[in-house]
Amino acid sequence: MVFVIKIKWFILLVPLLLFVPASFAADEEWTGDYSYSASYGKTYGGSPIIQEYTVRIRAEQPTCEIEIVGFQVLEEIICSTKIKGSSLVLLFQRYKSGEVKNAYGVQIYRVGQPLMTFERATKNGRRVLLTHWGGITGADGKRLRDGEKFELVRKQ
């Protein structure tokens, strides 16, 4: 009787143990620092309007950070990640300050809201990283165009 119970537990636990390392390996596939520089033209005075987007994905907590620096902006966002097939969804959790409201006291994003999605795809026979924008908008307040935006600048 005890032997039969042990075999049943073994049969139930082995598939779970095989599944857990695979999920960690998928997270590690994405770890690293990603960068994208966006240009929004020039000011009336002729200064360039540029924003630098940096995404840091880690295996440890916090899993994800998004930093947006540039013309009249400094946002530091803590996010979580969710793997969906060949994509990684970046979900808003809070600002680095610990608040869900920005420095001006405005709540722009909802907790759990998708900010952007990275997708590994094949385009014209080559591997590419596609960005699908969610809640994050550009310097002009409009939704950014999806496409090949970010590049991996440092593998973690």
N, C-alpha and C positions, 0 to 999 in steps of 0.2 A: 504494500500500500504506500509506504513512504517513498519507495523507489519510483513508483508510478507518478506520484506528485512531483518529485524532483525532475523527472523527465518532462512532464508537462510544463513546468516553469522554465526549464532549459529551452524547450521548443518555443515558448513565448518570448523569452528574453534575447535569444541569439539574433533574430531579425531586427530587434530594436537596437542592439549594440552595433550591428552592421550599418544601420541607418544614421546613427549619431555622428560618427566620424565623417561621413559623406557631407553632412550639413555644415560641419566646421570647415571642411576643405573648400566648400563653395564660398564661404565668407572670405577665406584666405585668398581665393582667386582674385578678389576685388581690392584687397588692401593696397594702399599706396596713396600718393598725392597726385591729384589731377588739376590741371590749370586751363583757363580759358580767358582770353583778353577780348573785350568787346568795345568797339568804337561806335560812338553815337554822333559823329560829326564834330562841329566846333561851336563854341559859344559865340555870341555877337561880337565879343572882343577878339575872337580868333583862337582862343585856347581850345585844345582838343578835349572832347568829352569821352573819357575812357574809364571803363570799370574792369577790374581784375577779379575773376572768380576763382577761388581755390577750394577744392573739395579734398578733405583728408578722411580716408576710410581706414579704420583700425580693427583689429581682431578683439581688442579689449574695449572697455567702456571709457568715455563715450565712443560708440561705434563710428560716428560720423560727425564731422564739423564742416560747415560751409562758411567761407569768409568772402565777403564782397567789399572791395576797397576801390576807391577812385573818386571821380568827380562827385562831390557832395554826398558821399555815402561811405559808411563803415558799418557793416552788419556782420556779426559773429553769431552763427546759429549752431546749436547742437541738434543733431538729428539722429534718427535710428534708421536701420536699413531692413529691407525685406526683399528676398530673392524670389523672382517670378520667372521661371524658365531661364532664358539667357539674359535676363534683365535684373538690374538692381534698383529698387525704388528707394529714394531718400525721403524720409518722412519727418516733418517738423516736430520737435519736442519742446524746445525753449531757446531763448537767447543765452549766450554765454554768461550773461549777468544773473541768470536763474529765473528771469521773468518770462512770461509769454507775451508781454507787450514790449515794443521797441523802446529806444531811448527817449522818444517823444510821448510815451504813454499810450501808444496806439497798438491794438492787437490786429496785426495784418494777417497772420496765419493761425489756423486752428491746430491744436495738438493732433497729430496723426495725419495731417494734410500732406499729400505728396507735393514736394517742392520741385523735384525733377527725377527723371529715370534715365539711367545709363543702360544701353543695350549693346551687346556684342553681336555684330552682324557681318555678313559677307556682302561686299558691294564691288561689282566689277572684278570679281575674283580675288579680292583682298580683304583681310580682316579689318574692320573699322569699329570705332566706339561712337555710337550715336547718342545724342542727348535729346530727350523728349522733355520739354519744359512743363512744369506744373504751376505751382503757386508763385514762383519767383518771376518777377517782371523786369524789364530793362530800365535804363535810366529815364526813358520817355514814358514809363508807366504801362507800356504795352507788353503783351506776351511775346517772348523771344521766339525766333524761328527754330524749329527742330532741325537736327542734322549733325554733322561732324563738327563738334565744338571743342570738347575737352580732349586733352592728351595726357597720358600718364607721364609725369615728369620724375617720379621717384617711386620705385617699388618698395613696399615696406617689408 
